[in-house]
Amino acid sequence: MKVHSNRMEHWNRQFTALLTVQLLVSTAHGMFVPLLPNFLEDVGHVRGDSLYIWSGVVFSANFIAMMLAMPFLGRIGDRYGRKPVMLWSGFGMAVITACMPLASEPWQLTLLRFLQGCFTGILPFTMVLVLIGASRKKVGVSAGTMQMMGESGSLIGPLIASSLLSFMPVQSAYPAMSVFIFMAAMCVLLFVNEGPRTTHIPTKVRDSLLTDWKRLWRMKPLPSLLISALCVNFAIIGTNPVLPYYVKQATHTLPFLNEQWLLGVTLSTTSLAVILFSPFLGMISDRVGPLLLLKVATSTALLLCLVQAITHFYPIILGCRFLLGLCVAGMMPNIQAQVRGLVQKGMEGQTFAMVNSWMFLGSLSGPLIGGIIVAQFGIQGWFVAAMLVFAISCGQAFGIGRFYSRNAHLQVTHSLFNPATESKP
């Protein structure tokens, strides 16, 4: 009983530290959103259409680097430990961010953003440690709480950056981002303990990264989960650049709010729903299973996109954005919870690295393809496209259900590979 109590206390400390890391790094990332336009206009002297082009390039550089770096970081993490990769990523990202005030041209900031993306391991491995360390009965609520902290940082970050810009130039605000990342890295150094790690990796998977990825791709139903993760991020992230124009053409808006406030309220409504309901939906997921919740969330998101494609009435739009936040809280954590049940010993980092790479691909392609769709078919065309993408994700979820119904024994077999033991709290 005493041993169980000690393990519970250790996990609570570990989980608190990982939540803190998630909040600090997400806050730093959120701070970049209001800093970028000010840098391009005030420092880079970018004007007109070039402003939108460079904004897309600078943002995309980070996602491209993340997508390319994650497979290698996952492999390194499996062999040498996740904490060393988190420290290398955290301190490296803090240094690169601290160098951003030295940039005087847009291409220089793009290069720094690309380098920053190469040091991307701290947040993905924070989630890995939570998913493989949590009790099997608390995977959903743990992942949901992590998402809540990440979304909280995404809300707090822009507020902090906007406040700093009110009394200092943009070059002086960048070091504040570095401070948050540095504090996160110190939190990992002082309070995160990786614990026992599987060091034995079968000889046949030591050959190359490509061999590892082929092995993972054959691990059904992981490909369906990867496609679902890509679709979710494609639709969610791709909608963000469209929202300012969507809100602008809305009718019967709130008369006491100007256009900027309306946009802020619309964005915050989705984030607020994620923050409020992620832990609760995680608890439900632990009881009914993550696959059922994923089916409900993707089906609902599909219908919400259909409603947004045909309405201009702002109260309905606001309601859809809030309900979409509930769907977001029920999608990605449950995809990751299902991946956790498939993880093989010694390949935890590479498995979640693959998931993150597909997520980053969705985050990268969503805004780029979304811009083309809006230019050709208008805003309604984008929501129809997002509806179809969510339909693909929904189809993958139901396909996973059919796979398990035909192979019921695999749900038990896969759990044997899980590195988390039932003795953990």
Phi, psi and chi 1 to 4 in degrees:
 res  aa     phi    psi   chi1   chi2   chi3   chi4
   1 MET       -  -40.1 -167.2   70.4  179.5      -
   2 LYS   -66.9  -38.4 -174.9  176.5 -179.7 -179.4
   3 VAL   -62.1  -43.9  173.4      -      -      -
   4 HIS   -61.4  -41.1  176.0   77.0      -      -
   5 SER   -63.9  -40.4  177.4      -      -      -
   6 ASN   -65.2  -40.4  -70.3  -22.6      -      -
   7 ARG   -64.8  -40.5  -75.4  174.6  176.8  165.8
   8 MET   -61.4  -44.7  175.1   76.7   76.2      -
   9 GLU   -64.4  -41.3 -175.9  178.2   -9.1      -
  10 HIS   -62.9  -45.0  167.4   74.6      -      -
  11 TRP   -65.9  -37.3  170.5 -113.7      -      -
  12 ASN   -62.2  -41.1  -72.0  -22.6      -      -
  13 ARG   -65.4  -44.3  -71.7 -162.1  -56.5  -92.6
  14 GLN   -61.7  -45.6  174.8   94.7  -28.6      -
  15 PHE   -64.5  -40.6 -171.2   45.2      -      -
  16 THR   -61.3  -42.4  -59.4      -      -      -
  17 ALA   -63.9  -42.6      -      -      -      -
  18 LEU   -67.6  -36.2  -65.9  171.1      -      -
  19 LEU   -62.7  -40.6  -72.2  173.8      -      -
  20 THR   -63.7  -42.5  -56.6      -      -      -
  21 VAL   -60.5  -44.8  171.9      -      -      -
  22 GLN   -59.1  -45.1  179.2   88.3  -13.7      -
  23 LEU   -64.8  -46.0  177.8   63.8      -      -
  24 LEU   -65.3  -47.0  -70.2  171.4      -      -
  25 VAL   -69.7  -39.2  177.7      -      -      -
  26 SER   -64.5  -36.4  -62.1      -      -      -
  27 THR   -63.2  -43.7  -60.4      -      -      -
  28 ALA   -61.5  -44.9      -      -      -      -
  29 HIS   -62.6  -40.0  -73.7  -32.6      -      -
  30 GLY   -64.6  -29.3      -      -      -      -
  31 MET   -65.5  -25.5  -68.7  176.0   64.8      -
  32 PHE   -69.6  -25.9 -171.4   75.9      -      -
  33 VAL   -58.7  -53.4  176.0      -      -      -
  34 PRO   -77.3  -17.4   24.0  -29.6      -      -
  35 LEU   -75.0  -33.4  -65.2 -178.6      -      -
  36 LEU   -61.4  -51.7  177.4   59.8      -      -
  37 PRO   -59.2  -38.6  -19.8   30.7      -      -
  38 ASN   -65.3  -38.5  -74.7  -88.4      -      -
  39 PHE   -64.6  -47.9  171.1   86.2      -      -
  40 LEU   -62.3  -36.9  -67.3  176.3      -      -
  41 GLU   -81.7  -46.3  -68.4  178.1   -9.6      -
  42 ASP   -85.1  -39.4  -60.8  -17.9      -      -
  43 VAL   -97.5  -48.7 -179.6      -      -      -
  44 GLY   -80.4  -13.8      -      -      -      -
  45 HIS    55.0   43.6  -55.3  -67.3      -      -
  46 VAL   -93.5  135.8  179.1      -      -      -
  47 ARG  -135.5  165.1  -61.6  -71.3 -174.8  -88.1
  48 GLY    64.4 -145.0      -      -      -      -
  49 ASP   -63.2  -28.3  -67.5  -20.6      -      -
  50 SER   -60.5  -27.5  -62.7      -      -      -
  51 LEU   -62.5  -43.8 -176.4   65.1      -      -
  52 TYR   -71.2  -37.8  -54.6  107.5      -      -
  53 ILE   -64.2  -48.0  -64.6  173.1      -      -
  54 TRP   -68.1  -33.4  -86.7  111.3      -      -
  55 SER   -59.9  -45.4  -65.5      -      -      -
  56 GLY   -64.5  -40.0      -      -      -      -
  57 VAL   -65.4  -45.2  169.3      -      -      -
  58 VAL   -64.4  -43.9  173.6      -      -      -
  59 PHE   -66.0  -42.5  -94.5  103.8      -      -
  60 SER   -65.1  -33.9  -61.0      -      -      -
  61 ALA   -56.2  -39.9      -      -      -      -
  62 ASN   -66.0  -45.1 -164.3 -108.2      -      -
  63 PHE   -68.2  -36.8  -73.6  117.3      -      -
  64 ILE   -61.6  -45.8  -67.7  172.5      -      -
  65 ALA   -63.6  -41.7      -      -      -      -
  66 MET   -60.8  -44.7  -70.9  177.8  175.8      -
  67 MET   -62.5  -38.3 -173.2  176.1   61.6      -
  68 LEU   -78.3  -34.3  -63.9  175.5      -      -
  69 ALA   -80.7  -31.2      -      -      -      -
  70 MET   -58.6  -41.8  -87.1  -48.9  -58.8      -
  71 PRO   -58.5  -41.1  -24.6   34.2      -      -
  72 PHE   -70.2  -41.0  -60.7   97.0      -      -
  73 LEU   -65.6  -37.0  -66.4  176.8      -      -
  74 GLY   -62.7  -42.4      -      -      -      -
  75 ARG   -64.4  -43.9 -173.0  176.5  174.2   86.9
  76 ILE   -63.4  -41.1  -66.6  170.2      -      -
  77 GLY   -62.3  -37.7      -      -      -      -
  78 ASP   -67.3  -32.3  -76.0  -21.3      -      -
  79 ARG   -89.2  -37.6  -66.7 -165.8  173.5 -168.6
  80 TYR  -117.9   -4.2  -55.8  106.1      -      -
  81 GLY   112.2  147.6      -      -      -      -
  82 ARG   -79.9  -34.5  -74.1  113.6 -149.5  169.2
  83 LYS   -61.6  -44.5 -177.0  172.4  179.3  178.0
  84 PRO   -58.0  -39.1  -26.4   35.1      -      -
  85 VAL   -67.0  -39.8  175.7      -      -      -
  86 MET   -62.9  -41.4  -67.9  172.4   71.1      -
  87 LEU   -66.9  -45.3  -68.0  173.3      -      -
  88 TRP   -59.8  -42.6  178.8   82.7      -      -
  89 SER   -68.9  -44.8  -60.9      -      -      -
  90 GLY   -64.3  -52.4      -      -      -      -
  91 PHE   -68.2  -36.2  -71.3  120.4      -      -
  92 GLY   -64.3  -43.2      -      -      -      -
  93 MET   -65.9  -36.0 -170.8  160.0   49.5      -
  94 ALA   -63.8  -40.7      -      -      -      -
  95 VAL   -66.6  -46.3  171.4      -      -      -
  96 ILE   -61.4  -42.7  -63.7  -62.5      -      -
  97 THR   -64.1  -38.0  -54.3      -      -      -
  98 ALA   -65.3  -21.7      -      -      -      -
  99 CYS   -83.6  -10.4  -66.5      -      -      -
 100 MET   -60.7  -33.1  -74.0 -176.4  176.9      -
 101 PRO   -61.5  -18.1  -24.9   34.4      -      -
 102 LEU   -77.2  -16.8  -57.5  177.5      -      -
 103 ALA   -70.0  135.8      -      -      -      -
 104 SER  -124.5   -4.5   57.7      -      -      -
 105 GLU  -131.1  151.3  -62.2  -72.0  -19.4      -
 106 PRO   -57.2  -38.5  -25.6   34.1      -      -
 107 TRP   -66.2  -30.3   69.5  -94.7      -      -
 108 GLN   -69.0  -41.1  -64.9  172.4   -8.2      -
 109 LEU   -66.9  -36.0 -175.0   62.4      -      -
 110 THR   -61.1  -44.0  -57.9      -      -      -
 111 LEU   -62.8  -42.2  177.6   60.3      -      -
 112 LEU   -66.0  -37.4  -71.6  170.9      -      -
 113 ARG   -65.2  -37.8  -78.1  -80.3  -69.6  176.5
 114 PHE   -64.2  -45.9 -176.5   86.9      -      -
 115 LEU   -63.4  -38.1  -67.0  174.7      -      -
 116 GLN   -61.2  -39.6 -174.3 -171.4   54.7      -
 117 GLY   -66.1  -26.8      -      -      -      -
 118 CYS   -66.8  -27.0  -66.1      -      -      -
 119 PHE   -97.5   62.5  -65.5   89.9      -      -
 120 THR  -106.3    8.1 -172.7      -      -      -
 121 GLY   -76.9  -15.4      -      -      -      -
 122 ILE   -68.4  -46.6 -171.9  165.9      -      -
 123 LEU   -71.7  -47.5  -82.6 -172.9      -      -
 124 PRO   -58.5  -41.1  -27.5   36.1      -      -
 125 PHE   -75.6  -23.4  -80.9  112.6      -      -
 126 THR   -61.2  -45.4  -63.3      -      -      -
 127 MET   -66.7  -37.5 -178.5   61.9   81.4      -
 128 VAL   -59.7  -47.2  169.3      -      -      -
 129 LEU   -62.3  -35.1  -70.0  179.7      -      -
 130 VAL   -69.1  -46.7  167.8      -      -      -
 131 LEU   -67.8  -38.3  -70.3  171.5      -      -
 132 ILE   -88.4  -11.6   68.3  175.3      -      -
 133 GLY   -99.3  -22.2      -      -      -      -
 134 ALA   -72.8  152.5      -      -      -      -
 135 SER   -59.7  146.5  164.5      -      -      -
 136 ARG   -56.5  -29.6 -164.2  179.5  -53.4  -80.1
 137 LYS   -82.7   -5.2  -64.0  179.7  179.5  179.2
 138 LYS  -127.1   19.6  -66.2 -174.7  177.8 -179.8
 139 VAL   -63.4  -46.5  173.0      -      -      -
 140 GLY   -62.4  -47.9      -      -      -      -
 141 VAL   -69.4  -32.3   68.3      -      -      -
 142 SER   -67.4  -46.9  -62.0      -      -      -
 143 ALA   -63.4  -39.1      -      -      -      -
 144 GLY   -64.7  -39.7      -      -      -      -
 145 THR   -66.5  -37.7  -54.0      -      -      -
 146 MET   -62.6  -41.9  -72.8  -70.4  -72.9      -
 147 GLN   -64.4  -37.5 -173.8  179.3   46.4      -
 148 MET   -59.4  -44.7  177.9 -169.3   72.4      -
 149 MET   -67.3  -39.7  -64.0  -58.0  -78.9      -
 150 GLY   -63.3  -42.2      -      -      -      -
 151 GLU   -68.9  -34.5 -161.9   68.6   32.0      -
 152 SER   -62.0  -43.4  -61.8      -      -      -
 153 GLY   -62.6  -37.9      -      -      -      -
 154 SER   -65.3  -26.4  -61.2      -      -      -
 155 LEU   -83.3  -41.6  -89.9 -179.5      -      -
 156 ILE   -70.4  -39.8  -63.8  170.7      -      -
 157 GLY   -54.2  -54.0      -      -      -      -
 158 PRO   -60.2  -34.1  -25.6   35.3      -      -
 159 LEU   -65.0  -42.6  -64.8  176.0      -      -
 160 ILE   -64.5  -46.4  -65.5  175.4      -      -
 161 ALA   -62.9  -42.3      -      -      -      -
 162 SER   -63.6  -38.2  -61.2      -      -      -
 163 SER   -64.8  -41.6  -59.7      -      -      -
 164 LEU   -64.6  -38.7  -67.4  174.8      -      -
 165 LEU   -68.3  -16.9  -71.1  174.6      -      -
 166 SER   -73.3  -17.6   63.9      -      -      -
 167 PHE  -137.8    9.2   61.5   88.1      -      -
 168 MET  -149.3  154.6   64.1  171.4   60.0      -
 169 PRO   -69.2  163.3   24.8  -33.8      -      -
 170 VAL   -63.0  -32.8   64.5      -      -      -
 171 GLN   -62.9  -31.8  -63.8   98.9  -40.9      -
 172 SER   -79.8  -16.1  -59.0      -      -      -
 173 ALA   -85.0  -25.5      -      -      -      -
 174 TYR   -59.1  -41.0  -82.6  120.1      -      -
 175 PRO   -58.6  -26.4  -27.9   36.1      -      -
 176 ALA   -63.4  -37.1      -      -      -      -
 177 MET   -59.2  -45.0  -70.9  176.3   58.0      -
 178 SER   -62.0  -35.9 -177.9      -      -      -
 179 VAL   -63.8  -44.2  169.2      -      -      -
 180 PHE   -61.7  -42.9  -82.4   95.2      -      -
 181 ILE   -67.2  -39.7  -61.0  170.6      -      -
 182 PHE   -62.8  -41.6  179.9   79.6      -      -
 183 MET   -62.4  -37.4  -72.0 -168.0  -60.7      -
 184 ALA   -64.1  -43.1      -      -      -      -
 185 ALA   -63.9  -39.2      -      -      -      -
 186 MET   -66.0  -35.5  -71.8  -59.8  -61.5      -
 187 CYS   -63.4  -40.3 -173.9      -      -      -
 188 VAL   -63.1  -45.6  172.1      -      -      -
 189 LEU   -61.0  -41.3  178.0   64.6      -      -
 190 LEU   -91.0  -31.7  -62.1  175.2      -      -
 191 PHE  -122.3  -14.0  -57.3  111.3      -      -
 192 VAL   -93.5  126.5  172.2      -      -      -
 193 ASN  -121.3  115.1 -179.9   17.2      -      -
 194 GLU   -66.8  -31.2 -174.3  174.0   -6.8      -
 195 GLY    77.2 -168.4      -      -      -      -
 196 PRO   -59.3  137.3  -21.4   32.1      -      -
 197 ARG  -132.6  141.2 -174.9  174.8   57.2   86.1
 198 THR   -70.3  118.0  -59.4      -      -      -
 199 THR  -100.5  -20.0   55.8      -      -      -
 200 HIS   -83.1  122.5  173.2   69.8      -      -
 201 ILE  -121.2  128.2  -57.3  175.1      -      -
 202 PRO   -51.5  142.8  -24.7   33.1      -      -
 203 THR   -56.9  -37.5  -55.8      -      -      -
 204 LYS   -68.3  -14.1   63.7  179.5  179.2 -179.9
 205 VAL  -105.2   11.3  -63.4      -      -      -
 206 ARG   -90.4   -5.2  -71.3 -178.2  179.2  -86.4
 207 ASP   -64.4  -58.0  -62.4  -25.4      -      -
 208 SER  -158.1  166.3   66.2      -      -      -
 209 LEU   -63.2  -38.5 -179.3   64.3      -      -
 210 LEU   -62.1  -39.6 -178.3   59.8      -      -
 211 THR   -62.2  -42.0  -56.2      -      -      -
 212 ASP   -61.6  -43.7  -69.9  -16.2      -      -
 213 TRP   -69.1  -35.4  -82.8   55.0      -      -
 214 LYS   -63.6  -40.9  -73.3 -179.8  178.6  178.2
 215 ARG   -62.2  -42.7  179.1 -178.0  174.2   86.7
 216 LEU   -67.4  -39.9  -68.6  172.8      -      -
 217 TRP   -64.0  -28.8 -171.5 -102.0      -      -
 218 ARG   -80.3   -2.6  -69.1 -166.7  -64.6  -93.7
 219 MET   -89.3   84.5 -166.8  167.5   62.9      -
 220 LYS   -68.6  144.7  -53.1  -61.4 -178.9 -177.1
 221 PRO   -97.6   36.1   35.8  -33.5      -      -
 222 LEU   -55.6  -42.8 -178.0   61.1      -      -
 223 PRO   -56.0  -38.3  -27.0   35.7      -      -
 224 SER   -64.7  -38.2  -64.9      -      -      -
 225 LEU   -67.5  -36.8  -68.4  168.9      -      -
 226 LEU   -65.2  -44.7  -64.0  176.6      -      -
 227 ILE   -62.8  -40.8  -65.3  172.2      -      -
 228 SER   -63.5  -42.4 -173.1      -      -      -
 229 ALA   -62.4  -42.4      -      -      -      -
 230 LEU   -61.0  -46.8 -175.8  150.9      -      -
 231 CYS   -62.2  -42.3  -69.4      -      -      -
 232 VAL   -61.8  -49.1  168.3      -      -      -
 233 ASN   -67.8  -35.7  -94.3   31.0      -      -
 234 PHE   -57.7  -49.0  179.1   96.1      -      -
 235 ALA   -73.2  -41.6      -      -      -      -
 236 ILE   -70.2  -53.1  -63.3  -62.8      -      -
 237 ILE   -69.7  -36.0  -55.6  -60.9      -      -
 238 GLY   -65.7  -22.9      -      -      -      -
 239 THR   -76.9  -27.7  -58.7      -      -      -
 240 ASN   -56.3  -47.1  -70.7  -20.0      -      -
 241 PRO   -66.8  -20.1  -17.7   30.8      -      -
 242 VAL   -82.2  -26.8  178.0      -      -      -
 243 LEU   -57.2  -42.3  -81.4  179.5      -      -
 244 PRO   -56.2  -41.0  -25.5   34.8      -      -
 245 TYR   -74.9  -33.6  -49.8  103.1      -      -
 246 TYR   -65.9  -44.4 -175.0   48.7      -      -
 247 VAL   -67.2  -35.0  171.5      -      -      -
 248 LYS   -62.3  -35.7 -171.4 -178.1 -123.2 -177.8
 249 GLN   -91.9    3.4   68.9  176.5   27.4      -
 250 ALA   -69.7  148.9      -      -      -      -
 251 THR  -106.7  158.8   57.2      -      -      -
 252 HIS    55.6   48.3  -60.0  -74.2      -      -
 253 THR   -77.1  171.7   55.3      -      -      -
 254 LEU   -73.7  118.7  -55.1  177.6      -      -
 255 PRO   -66.8  -23.5   23.7  -32.3      -      -
 256 PHE   -87.9    3.4   51.9   86.5      -      -
 257 LEU  -119.6  133.1  -65.9  178.6      -      -
 258 ASN   -79.0 -179.2   59.8   30.5      -      -
 259 GLU   -61.9  -41.6 -174.3  178.3  -53.7      -
 260 GLN   -65.3  -40.6  -66.5  -59.8  -38.9      -
 261 TRP   -67.0  -36.9  -83.5  102.0      -      -
 262 LEU   -60.8  -43.1  -77.0  173.0      -      -
 263 LEU   -63.6  -43.4  176.6   59.9      -      -
 264 GLY   -61.1  -42.9      -      -      -      -
 265 VAL   -64.0  -41.3  169.2      -      -      -
 266 THR   -63.4  -45.4  -52.5      -      -      -
 267 LEU   -66.2  -43.1  -71.6  168.5      -      -
 268 SER   -68.4  -29.7  -60.4      -      -      -
 269 THR   -60.9  -45.1  -62.4      -      -      -
 270 THR   -63.3  -46.2  -55.9      -      -      -
 271 SER   -63.1  -39.8  -62.2      -      -      -
 272 LEU   -61.8  -42.0 -178.5   62.6      -      -
 273 ALA   -62.9  -40.5      -      -      -      -
 274 VAL   -62.4  -45.0  174.6      -      -      -
 275 ILE   -64.2  -42.9  -67.2  169.9      -      -
 276 LEU   -73.0  -35.9  -68.8  177.1      -      -
 277 PHE  -110.7   -7.5  -69.0   97.7      -      -
 278 SER   -59.0  -50.8  -74.5      -      -      -
 279 PRO   -62.7  -39.1  -21.8   33.7      -      -
 280 PHE   -63.9  -45.7  173.9   70.9      -      -
 281 LEU   -67.6  -29.2  -69.0  177.6      -      -
 282 GLY   -63.6  -40.2      -      -      -      -
 283 MET   -63.4  -41.4  -67.5  173.6   60.8      -
 284 ILE   -63.3  -41.2  -65.0  177.5      -      -
 285 SER   -59.4  -39.5  171.7      -      -      -
 286 ASP   -64.7  -25.6  -70.6  -30.5      -      -
 287 ARG   -91.2  -42.9  -65.0 -166.4  176.5 -169.9
 288 VAL  -102.0  -11.1  -56.0      -      -      -
 289 GLY   102.0  139.8      -      -      -      -
 290 PRO   -67.2  -28.5   22.3  -31.4      -      -
 291 LEU   -66.9  -41.6 -177.3   57.8      -      -
 292 LEU   -62.0  -44.3  175.7   59.0      -      -
 293 LEU   -65.8  -36.1 -148.9   58.9      -      -
 294 LEU   -64.9  -39.8 -179.9   60.8      -      -
 295 LYS   -61.6  -47.0  -68.6  176.9 -178.8  177.7
 296 VAL   -64.2  -43.7  173.1      -      -      -
 297 ALA   -65.8  -46.0      -      -      -      -
 298 THR   -68.9  -36.3   50.9      -      -      -
 299 SER   -64.0  -43.4  -58.6      -      -      -
 300 THR   -66.6  -41.8  -54.1      -      -      -
 301 ALA   -61.1  -37.9      -      -      -      -
 302 LEU   -58.8  -47.8 -174.7  157.7      -      -
 303 LEU   -66.6  -37.5  -65.2  174.7      -      -
 304 LEU   -64.7  -37.2  -69.0  172.8      -      -
 305 CYS   -65.3  -37.2  -74.4      -      -      -
 306 LEU   -62.8  -43.7  175.4   61.1      -      -
 307 VAL   -62.1  -44.0  173.1      -      -      -
 308 GLN   -67.2  -24.1  -69.1  174.9   92.1      -
 309 ALA   -74.2  -21.0      -      -      -      -
 310 ILE  -116.3   -0.4   60.1  178.2      -      -
 311 THR  -117.9  149.9 -173.5      -      -      -
 312 HIS  -122.5    5.4  -65.1  -78.7      -      -
 313 PHE   -82.9  115.6 -170.5   54.2      -      -
 314 TYR   -59.9  -44.2 -176.8   75.2      -      -
 315 PRO   -56.9  -35.9  -27.6   36.4      -      -
 316 ILE   -69.0  -41.0  -65.6  178.8      -      -
 317 ILE   -58.6  -45.7  -66.8  173.3      -      -
 318 LEU   -62.7  -41.3 -164.0   61.8      -      -
 319 GLY   -63.7  -39.5      -      -      -      -
 320 CYS   -64.2  -40.4  -73.4      -      -      -
 321 ARG   -66.1  -36.3  -59.4  -53.6  -60.0  173.8
 322 PHE   -67.2  -46.1 -177.5   82.9      -      -
 323 LEU   -65.1  -32.1  -67.7  175.1      -      -
 324 LEU   -64.9  -33.6 -174.2   64.0      -      -
 325 GLY   -60.6  -38.7      -      -      -      -
 326 LEU   -62.4  -40.0  -71.5  174.3      -      -
 327 CYS   -65.9  -42.2  -64.6      -      -      -
 328 VAL   -58.9  -42.4  171.7      -      -      -
 329 ALA   -64.7  -21.8      -      -      -      -
 330 GLY  -101.5    1.1      -      -      -      -
 331 MET  -103.2  -73.4  -74.6 -172.4  -76.1      -
 332 MET   -61.7  -43.4 -162.8   55.8   68.7      -
 333 PRO   -59.3  -33.5  -24.2   34.7      -      -
 334 ASN   -78.8  -27.9  -70.9  -63.2      -      -
 335 ILE   -64.5  -45.8  -68.8  174.3      -      -
 336 GLN   -66.9  -35.6  -67.6  170.1  -37.9      -
 337 ALA   -64.3  -37.4      -      -      -      -
 338 GLN   -69.8  -38.1  -70.1 -178.6   76.8      -
 339 VAL   -61.6  -38.4  172.5      -      -      -
 340 ARG   -56.8  -35.7 -167.5 -105.1 -157.6 -170.3
 341 GLY   -73.4  -12.6      -      -      -      -
 342 LEU  -101.1  -11.9  -57.3  174.7      -      -
 343 VAL   -61.3  133.5  168.7      -      -      -
 344 GLN   -97.0  148.8  -63.9 -173.4   10.4      -
 345 LYS   -60.5  136.3  -70.9 -177.0  177.9 -180.0
 346 GLY    85.2   -5.6      -      -      -      -
 347 MET  -129.2   24.6  -61.4 -171.1   71.2      -
 348 GLU   -62.0  -48.8  -60.4   91.9  -19.7      -
 349 GLY   -63.3  -43.4      -      -      -      -
 350 GLN   -67.6  -34.9  -69.5 -179.8   85.7      -
 351 THR   -64.4  -49.8  -55.3      -      -      -
 352 PHE   -72.4  -25.7  -75.9  103.9      -      -
 353 ALA   -64.1  -39.5      -      -      -      -
 354 MET   -62.7  -42.6 -179.3 -179.9  -86.2      -
 355 VAL   -60.6  -45.5  176.3      -      -      -
 356 ASN   -65.2  -37.2  -81.6  -81.5      -      -
 357 SER   -62.3  -41.6  -69.2      -      -      -
 358 TRP   -68.6  -35.3  -78.7   68.0      -      -
 359 MET   -63.4  -45.5  -71.8  168.2   55.2      -
 360 PHE   -64.6  -34.6  -66.7  142.8      -      -
 361 LEU   -62.8  -40.3  178.7   59.5      -      -
 362 GLY   -65.2  -41.1      -      -      -      -
 363 SER   -65.4  -33.1  -60.2      -      -      -
 364 LEU   -77.1  -47.4  171.2   65.0      -      -
 365 SER   -77.2  -28.1   57.7      -      -      -
 366 GLY   -57.1  -57.8      -      -      -      -
 367 PRO   -63.6  -36.7  -23.4   33.9      -      -
 368 LEU   -67.0  -51.4  -66.5  177.8      -      -
 369 ILE   -69.9  -34.0  -62.9  176.9      -      -
 370 GLY   -59.9  -39.7      -      -      -      -
 371 GLY   -61.8  -39.6      -      -      -      -
 372 ILE   -66.5  -42.6  -62.6  173.6      -      -
 373 ILE   -63.9  -44.2  -67.7  174.2      -      -
 374 VAL   -63.5  -39.9  172.0      -      -      -
 375 ALA   -64.0  -33.7      -      -      -      -
 376 GLN   -90.0  -38.9  -65.4  -66.0  -37.9      -
 377 PHE  -123.1    1.6  -55.7  103.1      -      -
 378 GLY    83.2  177.8      -      -      -      -
 379 ILE   -65.2  -38.3  -64.7  174.2      -      -
 380 GLN   -60.9  -35.7  -77.5   68.4   32.4      -
 381 GLY   -62.1  -36.7      -      -      -      -
 382 TRP   -64.8  -43.5  163.2 -106.6      -      -
 383 PHE   -68.0  -31.3  -77.0  109.7      -      -
 384 VAL   -65.4  -42.4  170.6      -      -      -
 385 ALA   -63.9  -42.6      -      -      -      -
 386 ALA   -63.2  -37.2      -      -      -      -
 387 MET   -61.0  -43.5 -179.9 -175.5   68.9      -
 388 LEU   -65.5  -37.2  -64.4  176.1      -      -
 389 VAL   -66.8  -42.8  170.6      -      -      -
 390 PHE   -64.1  -32.4  -85.4  126.9      -      -
 391 ALA   -63.6  -37.8      -      -      -      -
 392 ILE   -63.7  -45.1  -64.5  173.0      -      -
 393 SER   -61.7  -41.5 -178.0      -      -      -
 394 CYS   -63.7  -41.9 -176.9      -      -      -
 395 GLY   -61.9  -37.4      -      -      -      -
 396 GLN   -64.4  -40.2  -65.2  -61.0  -43.1      -
 397 ALA   -62.4  -45.0      -      -      -      -
 398 PHE   -68.9  -32.5  -80.7   90.7      -      -
 399 GLY   -64.6  -37.9      -      -      -      -
 400 ILE   -62.7  -40.5  -66.5  170.0      -      -
 401 GLY   -61.1  -42.2      -      -      -      -
 402 ARG   -66.3  -36.4  -70.3 -168.6  -64.0  -88.0
 403 PHE   -62.0  -44.4  172.1   81.4      -      -
 404 TYR   -71.4  -30.0  -82.7  133.0      -      -
 405 SER   -68.3  -30.5   66.3      -      -      -
 406 ARG   -82.9  -23.4  -66.1 -167.2  -56.0  -94.4
 407 ASN  -129.8   59.7  -55.9  -86.5      -      -
 408 ALA   -58.7  -30.7      -      -      -      -
 409 HIS   -67.5  -22.3   65.1  -75.6      -      -
 410 LEU   -68.3  -28.3  -69.6 -178.7      -      -
 411 GLN   -63.0  -33.3  -70.8  178.5  -61.3      -
 412 VAL   -80.4  -42.5  177.5      -      -      -
 413 THR   -61.9  -43.7  -56.2      -      -      -
 414 HIS   -62.9  -33.5  -80.3  141.8      -      -
 415 SER   -65.8  -20.8   67.7      -      -      -
 416 LEU   -70.4  -23.7  -61.4  176.7      -      -
 417 PHE   -84.3   -8.8  -68.9  107.1      -      -
 418 ASN   -69.7  128.6 -161.7  -60.5      -      -
 419 PRO   -73.8  -17.0   26.8  -32.9      -      -
 420 ALA   -79.0  132.8      -      -      -      -
 421 THR   -97.5  155.1   63.3      -      -      -
 422 GLU   -72.6  -10.8  -70.3  -54.5  -43.0      -
 423 SER   -76.9  -13.0   61.0      -      -      -
 424 LYS   -75.2  154.3  -71.6 -176.4  179.6 -178.8
 425 PRO   -68.1      -   23.6  -31.6      -      -
